[in-house]
Amino acid sequence: MKNRAQIILSVLAILILLGIAAYFIFKPSAHLTVSTGVGFGDTGSGTVTPGSVVEPGTGSNRAGVVVAPNLIKITDGPVSAGEAVFDIAPALIPSAAATSTATSSTAFIPANYTPGDVGVHYIDRESGNVYEYLALSRKLSRISNRTLPGIQEASWLADGSMAIVRYVSQASGSSHITTYALPATGTGGYFFQQDLDQATIIGSSTVFILASNSTGSTGSTAKSDGTNPKSLFASALSSIFVKAGGSNFLAVTKAASELDGYAFLLSNNGNMTPILGPLKGLTILPSPSGKTILYSYTDGTALHMSAFNISDGIVINLPLATLAEKCVWASNSTSLYCGIPSSLNDANIPDDWYQGTTSFTDKIWRIDLSTRLATLIVDPSQGGKVDIDAVDLSIDPTSQVLVFRNKKDSSLWAYSL
């Protein structure tokens, strides 16, 4: 009986120790606070040091799997939505011991870099670790071992030095959407107010957040380190998504196949000027210059895709159709790379696709707006015998590498153009 009591006491002691350890591992750092101003938290310094190279090498040890010529499967497991793709200039390469902070303008680059390579920063969804993949030399490094599992989406600074990440957290028995500024190295960062509708990087160094309440929506901006917060606009509309191109901010109503959608130009005082709509299932993608908007919509029987020039109102009907969010603009704002479904036989698009009840098998096409010429880049189902539903397309500024996620399993892929 005495032995049994000792065993029970030992088990309880172990459970208590585990509970204490879990508290200190998973609780937010005490210096990271939430601001009640316009949604931006206070910056702080973290304690996590950069990780080490986990899979560098050459030959058979090179990272990623070649599925077809120029087509590489970077990960088998799921990654968070959103990645940074950037060119690595030799003059910007820091030393092997260099690290980044939330205010850094130079991305962390591991020692095994190749000058002129293309860097890809992404987040492993299961662990929350940040990885860097060098697309041309095919080298992989873990640059953060911060444990932040379950990150659903990330929006990166152009140089890959920091991401605004979003995940579901539990507090007092309730679920909340938590938004956090995560430096690529895991060191430093800050929290935003909870349950934001949107948090994304605008341009090279600006963070935009959108919050809704009973009276509508408010949009705010700040620098990437959380300083200089500004209220941008207030609107009576609550179910909107805001995108930016150049100096333009645009609001679009959330897409549904049976509902009319509208897109508006936003002014600093909150005025909205209608520019597109009513169009069912409307989704938009502004160009980097902000002068042109790619948009897609449905007429109940077919999906259509066009480009709209904001200044002169000219519409260019494009030869292929897909959802606008399955495309990415090249930095010159005159060409697009898109995942184009081989077939579109679901009349309830985009609803069924958003809900995951239908899926596409895509080919990757390049569309030139000046000539309206569409060029097939790669057909993964033919060359690689793999079905890819391409989302989160990103491209580096010099158009060397196209990176995308496969919506079917959230794996990360790269194609050398």
N, C-alpha and C positions, 0 to 999 in steps of 0.2 A: 504493500500500500504506500509505504514511504517512497519506494522507487518510482511508483506511478506519479506521486505528487511532484517529485523532483523533475520528472520528464515533462509534466504539464507546465511547471514553472520555467523550465528551460525553453520550451516552445514559445511561451508567452514573451519571454525576454528577447528571443530572436525576432519575433513579430514586431515588438516595440522598436527594436533597433532598425529593422527594415523600414518601418514607418517613418522614423526620424530621418533615415538616409534618403528616402523618397521625397520627403518634404524639402530637404535642402537641395536635392538634385533638380526637382521640377518646379519649385516656387520661383516667381520672377525675382530678379535681383532687387534689393531694397532701394537702390538709387534710381531705378527706372520708374518714373512716375507718369501718370496720365494727366494731361492738361485739360482744363475745363474751358479754355479759350475757344479757338476755332478748330480744335481736334488734334493738335500736334503736341506730342509729349516733350519732356525735357531730355536732352542728350545726356549720356553717361558713358562711363568706360567699363568695358567688360573684363573678364578674367580669363577668357578662353584663348589659348595660343593657337597659331596656325597648325594644321595637320601636316603630315609628311607625305612624300610621294608614295602612292600605293601601287601603281602599275605602270611604271615607265618602261622604256626599252625599245628595242628595234627587232626587225625580223619577225619570228613567230610570236614574240612577246608584245608586239605592238597592240595598243588598246583598240577596242572596237572590232566588229566582225564585218568583213566584206561580203555583202549580199549580192551585189551586182557591180559592174564597173562604175567607180566613183560613188557608189551608194554604200554607206557605212551605218550599221546598227551600233550606236554608241552604248546603249544600256539594254539589258534584258528586263530589269525591273522598272517599276513606275517612277517617273519624275514629276515634280510639281509643274503645273502649267506656267509657261513663261521661262525664257532663257535669254542670256546676253550673248551676242555674237559680235566680236570686235577684231579689228586688225591690230597686230602687235608690231609696232614700229621699233626698230633696234634702239633708237635714242631714248625710248621711254622705259626700257627694261631696267627694273631696279635690281639691287643685289639679292642674293639668295636668301638673306635674312630679313628682307623687307617685308613689312606688313602694311595693311590698309586700315584706316579708320572710317567712320561715317562721313568725314569731311574730305577724304582723299580724292584727288582727281586722277590718280594713276592706279590702275588695277593691280592687284597682287599677281605676280607672275612667278612660278616656281623656277628653280635653277636650270631645269632641263628644257628651256625654251628653244625655239628655232626662230631667229629673226625673220620677219616677214610672214610669220605664221598667222593663223586665224584662231583666236581664243574663243571658247564656248564655256560660259559659266552656267551651271544648273544645280538644282537642289534635289537630292534623293528624297523621295516622299516618305519612305519608311523611317529613315534616321534623322532627316533634317540637315544632314551634312552637305556642305557646298563642295562641288567638284569643278575642276577645270580640265577641259579636253582641248588639246591642240590639234585642230582638224587636219592640217596638212602633214604634220609629222606623226600624228596619231599617238600622242602621249597623254596619259591620264594622271591627274594628281588630285588628292583630297586636300583642300586648302582651309577647311574648317571642320572640326570634330564636335561642334556644338550640337547637343541633342535637342532637337525641336521637331519631333515627329508629327506627321499629319498635315504638313503645309500643303494647301490646295493650289495656291497660285502665287506667283512672284512677278513683280515688275521691276526691271533692272535699270540702273544708270547705264549710259551708253558704254562706259569703259568697264563694266562688270564689277565695279568696286563695292556696290551696295545694292540690295534688293528690298523692296517693300513687299513683305510676305503676309499672307492671310491664312488663318486656320481657325478651326472650331475649338473653343475651350470651355471648361466647366467651372462655374462659380456659384456657390450657394444653391446647388441643385438645378441651375439653369444653364442652358447652352448659349454661348455668345460667339460672335465673330471677332477674333482678336487680330489686330493689325500691328505689325512690328517692323521697324527699320533695321535690317540685318546686314551689317558689313560682311563682305565675302569671307573674311578671315574669322568671323565669329566674335571679334573683339569690339566692344562698344555697342551702340544701338540705342533705340528708344521706342516706347510704345505710343500708339495713338489712342484716341478714345474708342471705346468698344462699339461694335455693331455698326460700323460705317458701311454705306452702300457700295462704295468704290474707293480705292486708293491706288494710284498709278503714277509712274514717272512721266513727266512731260518735258520734252526737249532733252537737254544734256544734264540738267542739274535741278529741276523743279519737281516738287511732289504736289500732286493734286488729290484732294479728298472730297467725297460727296457724302452728305448725311441727309437723311429724310426725317421728317416729323409730321405732326398732325396738320401743319400749315403748308407743307410742300418740301422743297429741297434747298440746301445751301451748299455752295461750292467754295473751297478755300485752297490756297496755295502756300507753299513755304519753300525755303531752300532745302537741299537734301539732308542737311544736318539738323533740320527742325527749326532753324532760326528764321526770323523775318516772316512770320505767318501773316497772311492777308485774306480777308473775306473777298471772294471774287464776285459772287452773285447770289441772289435768293430768288426762287421760282415757286409758283403755286403748284407746279407739276411735281409728283413724287416718283412715279415709275419711269425714270429716265436713266440713260447711260451717257456719260460725257466723254468725248474724244477730242483730241487736239491735233492740229497740223499747222506748222508754222506758228503764226501768232493768233490763229483762229481757234476758238473753242466752239464745239458743236454738241448739241444735245439731241439724242434720238430716243424715241419711245421704245420700250421693250418689245421685241418682235414676237408676233403670233400670226399664224396662217389665216385666221379668221377675223383679225382686227386690223383696221387701218393704222398705219404707222406714219410718223412725221419726223422730219429732221429740221433743226433750227440752228441759226447762228446766234451765239450768246454775246451780249454786250456786258460791259462791266457793271452796269446798273441793273442787270437782271432781265433786260428786255430780250425777247426771243423773236427773231425774224424767220418765218417759215421759208425753207428753201426746197424741201422735198416732201411729197405726200399730197393726198392720202395714198399710200401703197401698202398692201397687205404683206406681212412678213418682212418689213423693211429692216435691213441692216446696212451699216455704212463703215467705210474705212478711209479717212482723210489721207491725202498724200503728205510726205514730209514737208513740202513747201506750203501746204494748206490751201493751195489754189484749186485742187481737184479733189472730188470725192468719188470713190468707188462705192457703188451701192447695188444691192440685190433685193429682189422682191418676187412675189408670186402672184399669179392671176387666177389661182385656183386649179389650174391644169398644168402649168409649167413654171419653172424658175427662170428669171431673167437677171442679167447683170449689165450695168451701164456705168459710164463715168460722167460726172457733172462738173462743169467749169463754173466756179462760184462767181467770178467777175462778169462773165458775159452770158451765163445761163445756158450755154451750149451743152447738149447731151450727146455723148458718143455711145451708141449701142455696140456692145462687144460681141465677138463671134462665139464665145463660149460662156457658160453660166455655171456659177457655184455660189455658195454663201460668201458674202464679203469677208467674213472673219476667217475664211480658209485661204486668204491671200496675204501677200506682203508686198509693199512698194519697194522698189530699188531706190537708192538714195537720190537718184536723178529725177525722181517723181514722174518719169515718162514711161516706165515699164513696170510690170507686175509679174510675180510668180504666184501661181495658184494651184491648189489641189482641186482638180476637176473630176467629179464623179463619172465613172464609166457609164452609169445609168442613173436616171432619176425617175423612179416610178412610184414615189410616195407623194400623194397630193397634200399631205398634212405636214409639209416642211415649212418652217424649221422646227415646229413643235416636237415631232417625233424624234428628230435628231438631237435636240437639246435634252430630251428625256431619256435618251439611250435606247429607245425601242426600235430604231432603225440605224443603219450604219452604211457608209459609203466605201467603195473601192476606187481609189483615186489614181489618176495620172497627174504628173507635175508638168504644167505648161508655163511658158513665158508669153506674156501678151504685151505687145508694143502699142502704146496708144497713138503715136504719131502715124503709124502705118496700118493700125488695126490688124496686124499680123500676129497669129498665134503659132508658137513653135513648141513642139513636144520636147520636153527635157528628159524625162525618164518615166517608164511604166513599170513600177515595182512588181506588179502581178505577173508581168512577162519576163523581165530580166532577172528578178530575184525570187519569183514564185512566192511572193508575200503580198497580202492585202493590207493596204495602208489607208486609213482615214486621216488625212493630214490636217493638223490643227497647230496653232501657235507657231506659224511660220516666221522665221527671222533670217536676216541676211546681213552680212558684214558690209561696211561702207563701200568697199571696192568690188563687191559682187563676186567674191571668190567661192564662198561656201553658203549654201542654203541649209538651214537647220529647221527641223520640225518634230512634232510629237505625233505618235500614232494614237488616235483617240481610242482604238480598240483595246489597247493594253497600257497606254501611257508611256511606252518606251520612247527613247530619244534617238533621232536619226540625223544624218548629215549627208549632203550630196555636194561634191566638188563640181562647180560649174565650169 
